[in-house]
Amino acid sequence: MVTKRIVIAAPSSGCGKTTVTLGIMAALKRRGLKVAPFKVGPDFIDPGYHRLVTGVPSVNLDGWICDPGFLRGSFLHHAAAADIAVVEGAMGLFDGIDGVSEAGSSAQVAKELRAPVVLVVDARSQARSAAALVHGFACFDPALRVAGVIFNNVASENHERILREALAAALPSVQVIGCLPRDPALGIPSRHLGLVTAEDNPLSDTFLDHLVEVVEHHLCLDALLDLDVDRLWEDAAPAAVSATADPERVRIAVARDAAFCFVYEDNLRLLENSGAELCYFSPLADSSIPEDIGGIYLPGGYPELFAARLAANELLKEEIRAAVEGGMPVYAECGGFIYLTQGVAAEEETHTFAGIFPVQTRMLPRRKALGYREVELLEDCIIGRRGSIARGHEFHYSEMEEMPPDVERLYRVTRKGMELAPEGYRYKNCLASYIHLHFGSSPDLAPHFVGEARAYRKRSLT
């Protein structure tokens, strides 16, 4: 069975792409369809909203971080049981890692999936010119199929008539899926460091009901569902990586709550495929880590927003310190890394965290780091052998005090070929970094971490 699939993209950020995507997902689900949500790029915020609307975890697809075979295999795995896959793009349709390639762009993912693109165009302050814009995007890359357009922020019936007439005359091959009126009630609130997370700002039933009503009334969902897909593609695409045949599974504890909500779904899948039994816990609510574990994974998130509660959970902090001191494999990234420092200064108050690394963290009013990262392991460690290469992304508004020189740096970090400061800090068997590594970027990361956890568990039982 061929899974229907569409990529919802835009000429730029700020066109209403996320709101439109959520509305389409919610409307299709209410029609009784099984919707598989995806997000282009390394973003964690939008997938949280996708999950809230569809009830299904949303999966990141990134053509720079992961190779085409992994990307297609991941898509097939996560879309297998769905009636339709809805992929939300990132930034502008052709925006990626640089100005000369498609790497990391929504266009690259659409081409890899052989999926039709529906362009969300902000029609505010333009009329016939919008057709010229769509024409340029549709013709920029002949290998890409822009099949439909949704005009957003349409002022009136006359404005809609002009938009439809202009596109029909300039580009009859591109359907107008619909025109959405200007509606301040459809804005998603601004957030700490961007959009609010789904955990912090669950969309109300009133908001979703109104959004679905607008989408149902102003978009032709039947036209969206009728867009053709390449029916030969799935036969030629690689299968997803299957689970390990090793029956000896090891329990790995994964922090997951409102403070630690940024994790690639494929990282979790790959750990399970490699022999892990994942058991989730909440540093906000639980006073102990799960029992009988061989390792801990502390993903990213916003620990600074919950700093007082995390700091007050002394029992859990003590258990994590004991686990690290006992040599348990512990992998932490970004927010998880912050939690392992001495503490964070937020809102004019310093809160004490686990204290594994002898530095303090402070929040900044402006962004400290953003962008893709490539990592080479300088020594054998819990996620791989020396010389292994992995890719990921870094994004944070915090900075740490300078790490003492006696703390090991295990990452050689580059950005578009330019070498950055060494990173990836190790204390005993604990590895922490600001970088969110995607385990799909290197086939050894997940199996190696699971193997280290299994070996530790065996040692602890003897």
C-alpha positions in Angstrom: 0.0 0.0 0.0 1.3 3.4 -1.0 1.1 6.0 1.9 -0.3 9.3 0.7 2.2 12.1 1.5 2.4 15.8 1.2 5.1 18.4 2.2 3.7 21.6 3.6 6.3 24.3 2.8 6.5 28.1 2.4 8.6 30.8 0.7 10.0 31.8 4.1 9.4 31.5 7.9 6.4 33.4 9.2 3.9 32.6 6.5 1.7 30.5 8.8 3.1 27.1 7.8 2.9 25.6 11.3 -0.7 26.7 11.9 -1.8 25.5 8.5 0.0 22.2 9.1 -1.6 21.7 12.5 -5.0 22.6 11.0 -4.7 20.1 8.2 -3.5 17.3 10.5 -6.3 17.9 13.0 -9.0 18.1 10.2 -7.7 14.9 8.6 -7.7 13.1 11.9 -11.3 14.2 12.6 -12.2 12.6 9.3 -11.0 9.3 10.7 -7.7 9.2 8.8 -4.5 8.0 10.5 -2.0 10.8 10.1 1.7 10.3 10.3 3.4 13.6 11.3 6.9 14.6 10.2 9.1 17.7 10.5 11.9 18.8 8.2 15.0 19.8 10.0 16.3 19.5 13.6 13.5 21.5 15.3 11.9 20.0 18.4 9.1 22.5 19.0 6.8 21.8 16.0 7.0 18.0 16.4 5.6 18.5 20.0 2.6 20.3 18.5 2.2 17.6 15.8 2.1 14.9 18.5 -0.5 16.9 20.5 -2.8 17.2 17.5 -2.4 13.7 16.0 -1.7 11.6 19.1 1.3 10.2 17.2 5.0 11.1 17.8 6.4 13.3 15.0 9.6 12.4 13.4 12.4 14.7 12.2 13.7 14.3 8.6 16.9 16.0 7.8 18.8 15.5 4.6 22.1 17.0 5.9 22.2 15.2 9.2 21.2 11.8 7.8 21.9 10.1 4.5 19.1 9.6 1.9 18.8 5.8 2.7 18.2 6.4 6.4 15.8 9.3 5.7 13.7 7.2 3.3 13.8 4.2 5.6 12.8 6.2 8.6 9.8 7.7 6.7 8.6 4.3 5.6 8.9 2.9 9.1 6.9 5.7 10.7 4.4 6.1 7.9 3.7 2.4 7.4 0.4 2.3 9.3 -0.9 5.7 8.3 -3.4 6.8 5.6 -1.5 10.0 5.0 1.9 11.4 6.0 2.0 15.2 6.5 5.5 16.7 6.5 5.9 20.2 7.7 8.8 22.0 6.1 11.4 24.3 7.7 12.1 28.0 6.9 11.7 28.6 3.2 11.3 25.7 0.8 14.9 25.9 -0.5 16.6 27.0 2.7 19.3 24.6 4.0 22.8 24.6 5.2 24.2 27.1 2.7 23.4 29.1 -0.4 24.5 26.7 -3.1 23.1 23.3 -2.2 19.8 21.8 -1.2 21.2 20.0 1.8 19.0 20.2 4.9 16.1 21.9 3.0 12.5 21.0 2.7 13.0 20.7 -1.1 15.6 18.0 -0.6 13.2 16.0 1.7 10.3 16.4 -0.8 12.5 15.1 -3.6 13.8 12.1 -1.5 10.2 11.2 -0.6 8.9 11.9 -4.1 6.2 13.9 -2.4 4.1 16.8 -3.8 4.7 20.2 -2.2 1.9 22.5 -1.1 3.2 26.0 -0.7 1.7 28.3 2.1 2.0 31.8 0.8 1.3 34.9 3.0 -0.8 37.0 0.7 -0.9 40.0 3.0 -0.1 43.2 1.1 0.1 41.5 -2.3 -2.3 40.3 -5.0 -1.2 39.4 -8.5 2.4 39.5 -7.4 1.7 36.3 -5.3 1.4 34.4 -8.6 4.8 35.6 -9.7 6.2 34.4 -6.3 4.6 30.9 -6.7 5.8 30.7 -10.3 9.4 31.3 -9.2 9.2 28.6 -6.5 7.5 26.1 -8.8 10.1 26.6 -11.6 13.3 27.0 -9.5 14.0 23.2 -9.4 12.5 21.1 -12.2 13.0 18.0 -10.2 10.6 19.3 -7.5 6.8 19.3 -7.9 5.0 22.2 -6.4 1.5 20.8 -6.8 -0.7 23.2 -4.7 -0.8 26.5 -2.9 -2.6 27.8 0.1 -2.9 31.5 0.3 -2.9 32.8 3.9 -4.0 36.1 5.4 -6.5 36.8 2.6 -8.3 40.1 3.2 -11.6 39.7 1.3 -13.5 37.8 -1.3 -12.2 40.2 -3.9 -8.6 39.6 -2.8 -9.2 35.8 -3.1 -10.7 36.2 -6.6 -7.6 38.1 -7.8 -5.2 35.5 -6.3 -7.0 32.6 -7.9 -7.3 34.4 -11.3 -3.6 35.4 -11.2 -2.3 31.9 -10.4 -4.7 30.2 -12.9 -3.4 32.4 -15.7 0.3 32.2 -14.7 0.6 28.6 -13.6 -2.5 26.4 -14.3 -0.6 23.2 -13.2 -0.6 24.4 -9.5 -3.9 24.1 -7.7 -5.2 26.6 -5.3 -6.0 24.3 -2.3 -7.7 27.2 -0.6 -7.5 30.7 0.8 -7.4 31.3 4.6 -8.7 34.6 5.9 -6.9 36.9 8.3 -7.7 35.6 11.7 -5.8 36.8 14.8 -7.4 34.0 16.8 -5.3 31.4 14.9 -2.0 32.8 16.1 0.1 30.4 18.3 1.5 32.4 21.3 5.2 33.4 21.3 7.5 31.3 23.4 10.6 31.2 25.5 13.2 30.9 22.8 10.6 30.8 20.0 7.2 29.0 20.0 6.0 27.7 23.3 6.5 24.0 23.7 3.4 21.7 23.5 4.1 20.7 27.1 4.0 24.3 28.3 1.2 25.5 26.0 -1.2 22.7 25.1 -3.5 24.0 22.4 -7.0 24.4 23.8 -10.0 22.5 22.5 -11.5 25.9 21.6 -8.4 26.8 19.5 -8.3 23.5 17.7 -12.1 23.5 17.0 -11.8 26.9 15.5 -8.7 26.0 13.5 -10.4 22.9 12.1 -13.6 24.8 11.3 -11.5 27.4 9.3 -9.6 24.7 7.5 -12.7 22.7 6.6 -14.5 25.8 5.3 -11.7 27.4 3.4 -9.5 24.6 2.2 -10.4 21.7 -0.2 -9.1 18.8 1.7 -10.3 16.4 -1.0 -8.0 18.1 -3.5 -5.2 17.8 -1.0 -5.9 14.0 -0.6 -6.1 13.6 -4.4 -2.5 14.9 -5.1 -0.6 12.1 -6.8 2.4 10.4 -5.3 5.1 8.3 -7.0 3.7 4.8 -6.7 7.0 3.1 -7.7 9.0 4.9 -5.0 8.2 2.7 -2.1 9.2 -0.5 -3.9 12.6 1.0 -4.5 13.1 2.7 -1.2 15.2 0.9 1.5 13.5 -0.8 4.4 13.8 0.6 7.9 16.5 -0.9 10.1 15.0 -3.9 11.9 15.3 -4.6 15.6 18.3 -6.6 16.9 18.0 -10.3 17.1 19.9 -10.2 20.4 17.4 -11.3 23.1 19.5 -9.9 25.9 17.9 -6.5 26.3 19.2 -3.9 28.7 17.1 -1.2 30.5 18.1 2.4 29.7 16.4 5.2 31.6 15.3 8.2 29.5 14.4 11.5 31.1 11.1 12.7 29.6 8.8 15.4 30.9 8.1 19.1 30.4 11.7 20.0 31.3 13.3 17.3 29.1 11.2 17.0 26.0 13.6 17.5 23.1 14.7 14.2 21.7 14.8 12.7 18.2 12.2 10.0 18.0 14.6 8.0 15.8 17.2 8.1 18.5 14.8 6.2 20.7 13.8 3.8 18.0 17.4 3.1 17.2 18.2 2.4 20.8 15.3 -0.1 21.0 16.4 -1.7 17.7 19.9 -2.1 19.2 18.6 -4.0 22.3 17.5 -1.3 24.7 14.3 -1.5 26.8 13.6 2.2 27.4 12.1 3.2 30.7 11.0 6.8 31.1 11.2 8.9 34.2 10.6 12.5 35.2 13.3 14.5 36.9 10.5 16.9 37.8 8.2 14.3 39.5 10.2 11.2 40.3 12.4 10.9 43.4 14.4 8.0 42.0 15.7 6.7 38.7 14.2 3.4 37.3 15.5 0.2 38.8 17.8 -2.4 37.1 19.1 0.0 34.5 22.4 -0.1 32.6 22.5 3.5 31.4 20.8 6.9 31.5 19.9 9.3 28.6 19.2 12.9 29.5 17.8 14.7 26.4 17.5 18.4 25.9 14.7 20.7 26.9 14.1 23.7 29.1 15.4 22.9 32.5 15.9 26.6 33.2 12.1 27.0 33.1 11.7 24.4 35.9 14.9 25.2 37.7 13.4 25.5 41.2 11.5 22.2 41.0 14.5 20.4 39.5 16.8 21.8 42.2 14.4 20.8 45.0 14.4 17.2 43.9 17.5 16.3 46.0 16.8 12.6 46.1 16.9 12.2 42.3 20.0 14.4 42.0 21.8 12.3 44.5 20.8 9.1 42.7 22.1 10.5 39.4 25.4 11.5 41.1 25.8 8.1 42.5 25.1 6.5 39.1 27.8 8.6 37.5 30.3 8.0 40.3 29.6 4.3 40.0 30.6 4.3 36.3 27.2 3.9 34.7 27.0 5.1 31.1 25.2 8.5 31.1 24.7 10.5 27.9 23.4 14.1 28.2 22.7 16.7 25.6 21.9 20.4 25.8 19.3 20.7 28.6 20.4 17.4 30.0 23.9 18.7 30.0 22.8 21.9 31.9 21.1 19.6 34.5 24.5 17.9 35.1 26.3 21.2 35.9 26.5 22.9 39.3 23.4 24.9 38.5 21.7 27.6 36.4 21.2 31.3 36.9 17.7 32.1 35.7 15.4 35.0 36.6 18.0 36.6 39.0 18.3 33.4 41.0 20.8 30.5 40.9 19.4 27.0 41.3 21.6 24.0 42.2 21.6 21.0 39.9 23.4 17.6 39.9 26.9 19.1 39.9 28.7 16.4 37.8 30.5 19.1 35.9 32.2 21.9 37.9 30.7 24.9 36.1 27.6 27.1 36.4 25.2 27.9 33.6 23.5 31.2 33.0 20.8 32.2 30.6 21.4 35.0 28.1 18.9 37.5 26.6 20.1 36.6 23.1 20.8 33.3 21.3 24.3 31.9 22.0 24.5 29.2 19.3 22.5 27.9 16.4 23.5 25.6 13.6 24.4 22.2 12.2 27.5 20.5 13.8 29.7 17.6 12.7 31.5 15.7 15.4 34.5 13.4 15.3 35.2 11.3 18.4 38.7 11.9 19.7 38.7 8.9 22.0 36.7 5.7 22.5 33.6 6.5 24.6 30.1 5.4 25.5 28.7 6.3 22.1 31.4 5.1 19.8 35.0 4.4 18.8 37.7 7.0 18.2 37.4 8.5 14.7 33.6 7.9 14.4 31.8 10.8 12.7 28.3 11.9 13.7 26.1 14.9 12.9 23.6 17.0 14.8 22.5 20.5 15.7 23.1 23.1 18.4 20.7 25.7 19.6 20.7 27.4 23.0 20.4 30.7 24.8 22.6 29.7 27.7 26.4 29.7 28.3 28.6 27.9 30.8 31.6 29.0 32.6 34.8 27.8 31.1 35.2 24.1 31.7 38.4 23.3 33.7 41.2 22.0 31.4 41.4 18.7 33.3 37.8 17.7 32.1 38.2 15.7 28.9 37.0 17.0 25.6 36.0 14.1 23.3 34.5 16.0 20.3 36.3 17.6 17.4 33.5 19.9 16.2 33.2 21.5 12.8 30.6 23.6 11.1 30.6 23.7 7.3 34.3 22.7 7.4 35.2 25.3 9.9 36.7 24.0 13.2 35.0 25.1 16.4 36.1 24.7 20.0 36.4 21.1 21.2 33.3 19.9 23.0 31.8 16.7 24.4 32.8 16.6 28.0 33.6 13.4 29.8 33.6 12.6 33.5 34.1 8.9 34.2 31.5 7.2 32.0 29.3 10.3 31.6 29.4 12.2 28.3 27.7 15.6 27.9 27.4 18.2 25.2 25.4 21.1 24.0 25.0 19.3 20.6 21.9 17.2 19.9 23.4 14.2 17.9 21.1 12.3 15.6 21.9 8.6 16.1 20.8 8.0 12.5 23.8 10.0 11.3 26.2 7.2 12.3 25.2 3.5 12.5 27.4 2.8 15.5 26.1 5.4 18.0 23.0 3.6 19.3 24.5 0.0 19.3 27.6 1.2 21.1 25.7 3.0 23.8 23.4 0.0 24.3 26.5 -2.3 24.4 28.2 -0.1 27.0 25.0 -0.1 29.1 24.7 -3.9 28.8 28.4 -4.4 29.8 27.9 -2.1 32.8 24.8 -4.0 33.9 26.6 -7.3 33.7 29.5 -5.9 35.8 27.1 -4.5 38.4 25.5 -8.0 38.8 28.8 -9.8 39.5 
